[in-house]
Amino acid sequence: MEYLINVTRKTRENFIRLVESLTVEELNEIPAGFNNNIIWNFGHIIASQQGLCYRLANVQPVIDKRYILPYTKGTKPESFVSAEEVGILKGFMHSTINQLEEDLKQGKFTDYHAFTTDYGVTVKSEAEAVQFFVVHDALHYGMASSIKKVITNK
């Protein structure tokens, strides 16, 4: 589990560097052919981890739902995300993983409800949720990297 948490940290550090390399306008831009933007993908991995690990285990998420709801599965960017909110999301990239690591050690997740992802993979425990969101984080980092290439090569 420690290895997976460390892989997640590395992916998220790379994602933070990507976000820091762009303006807030660029983070909010939805290029032709895409249905979301870089900052939505950034927020989405935070929201998804909270849902997969906490909500499905009947444990209260560690961040306020106002930072979860706009980025959940099935949503799309609805409004401009300010530089202030970008900063808050950047903080959550680290704090949510640090808290998850602590909560896993404390055995907080005892009532996990199985969930089948869009990949067709059924997640049946918090350990499987961690394994899945490592892949999910990397997927959305890749999407954001693709969007960056499109918006910076106009």
DASUL-V41428 format. One line per field, one symbol per residue. burial: I if it has 24 or more other ideal C-beta (glycine too) atoms within 12 Angstrom, else O. Layout:
BEGIN
burial->???
END
This chain:
BEGIN
burial->OOOIIOOIIOIIOIIIOIIOOIOOOIIIIIOOOOOIIIIIIIIIIIIIIIIIIIIIIOIOIIIOOOIIOIIIIOOOIOOOIOOOIIOOIIOIIOOIIOIIIOIIOOOOIOOIOOIOOOOOOOIOOIOIIIIIIIIIIOOIIOIIIOIIOOIOOO
END
